Amino acid sequence: MAKGPEKNTKNKALHTKLLNRKKAKLREEKKDQALRLKALVAKMNEKKNSDGI
């Protein structure tokens, strides 16, 4: 019984590596965006509180 063609594990490994890198980059960008937004909200709240006094 023939086993069939060999699997191309090299390309699959490279593809997985690239996808993991892409996902990590998206996670970092999302985290950075959240930090910038949090800083902006804090700044605006501080400004609002100082104007109200």
Short mmCIF file of the C-alpha atoms (twelve columns), coordinates in Angstrom:
data_MODEL
# 
_entry.id   MODEL 
# 
loop_
_atom_site.group_PDB 
_atom_site.id 
_atom_site.type_symbol 
_atom_site.label_atom_id 
_atom_site.label_alt_id 
_atom_site.label_comp_id 
_atom_site.label_asym_id 
_atom_site.label_seq_id 
_atom_site.Cartn_x 
_atom_site.Cartn_y 
_atom_site.Cartn_z 
_atom_site.pdbx_PDB_model_num 
ATOM 1  C CA . MET A 1  0.000   0.000  0.000  1 
ATOM 2  C CA . ALA A 2  1.406   3.386  -1.005 1 
ATOM 3  C CA . LYS A 3  1.440   6.142  1.576  1 
ATOM 4  C CA . GLY A 4  0.927   8.980  -0.870 1 
ATOM 5  C CA . PRO A 5  2.908   12.182 -1.267 1 
ATOM 6  C CA . GLU A 6  5.037   13.533 1.567  1 
ATOM 7  C CA . LYS A 7  3.576   16.368 3.532  1 
ATOM 8  C CA . ASN A 8  5.157   19.764 3.116  1 
ATOM 9  C CA . THR A 9  5.808   20.514 6.787  1 
ATOM 10 C CA . LYS A 10 8.398   23.204 6.041  1 
ATOM 11 C CA . ASN A 11 5.888   25.557 4.412  1 
ATOM 12 C CA . LYS A 12 3.311   24.792 7.089  1 
ATOM 13 C CA . ALA A 13 5.818   25.654 9.826  1 
ATOM 14 C CA . LEU A 14 6.767   28.908 8.100  1 
ATOM 15 C CA . HIS A 15 3.121   29.815 7.615  1 
ATOM 16 C CA . THR A 16 2.362   29.171 11.278 1 
ATOM 17 C CA . LYS A 17 5.363   31.267 12.302 1 
ATOM 18 C CA . LEU A 18 4.210   34.164 10.114 1 
ATOM 19 C CA . LEU A 19 0.633   33.949 11.393 1 
ATOM 20 C CA . ASN A 20 1.838   33.922 15.002 1 
ATOM 21 C CA . ARG A 21 3.996   36.965 14.299 1 
ATOM 22 C CA . LYS A 22 1.027   38.744 12.699 1 
ATOM 23 C CA . LYS A 23 -1.270  37.910 15.628 1 
ATOM 24 C CA . ALA A 24 1.356   39.117 18.123 1 
ATOM 25 C CA . LYS A 25 1.717   42.378 16.202 1 
ATOM 26 C CA . LEU A 26 -2.060  42.908 16.218 1 
ATOM 27 C CA . ARG A 27 -2.186  42.201 19.969 1 
ATOM 28 C CA . GLU A 28 0.593   44.753 20.589 1 
ATOM 29 C CA . GLU A 29 -1.130  47.382 18.443 1 
ATOM 30 C CA . LYS A 30 -4.424  46.811 20.253 1 
ATOM 31 C CA . LYS A 31 -2.682  47.093 23.627 1 
ATOM 32 C CA . ASP A 32 -0.858  50.297 22.587 1 
ATOM 33 C CA . GLN A 33 -4.109  51.802 21.293 1 
ATOM 34 C CA . ALA A 34 -5.846  50.998 24.582 1 
ATOM 35 C CA . LEU A 35 -3.023  52.641 26.561 1 
ATOM 36 C CA . ARG A 36 -3.157  55.777 24.394 1 
ATOM 37 C CA . LEU A 37 -6.932  55.942 24.799 1 
ATOM 38 C CA . LYS A 38 -6.655  55.466 28.555 1 
ATOM 39 C CA . ALA A 39 -4.076  58.268 28.784 1 
ATOM 40 C CA . LEU A 40 -6.257  60.563 26.679 1 
ATOM 41 C CA . VAL A 41 -9.335  59.883 28.823 1 
ATOM 42 C CA . ALA A 42 -7.324  60.556 31.988 1 
ATOM 43 C CA . LYS A 43 -6.009  63.803 30.509 1 
ATOM 44 C CA . MET A 44 -9.490  64.947 29.502 1 
ATOM 45 C CA . ASN A 45 -10.915 64.080 32.934 1 
ATOM 46 C CA . GLU A 46 -8.112  66.020 34.601 1 
ATOM 47 C CA . LYS A 47 -8.774  69.005 32.344 1 
ATOM 48 C CA . LYS A 48 -12.508 68.807 33.020 1 
ATOM 49 C CA . ASN A 49 -11.922 68.676 36.778 1 
ATOM 50 C CA . SER A 50 -9.538  71.649 36.703 1 
ATOM 51 C CA . ASP A 51 -12.001 73.707 34.622 1 
ATOM 52 C CA . GLY A 52 -14.850 72.991 37.019 1 
ATOM 53 C CA . ILE A 53 -13.004 74.322 40.064 1 
# 
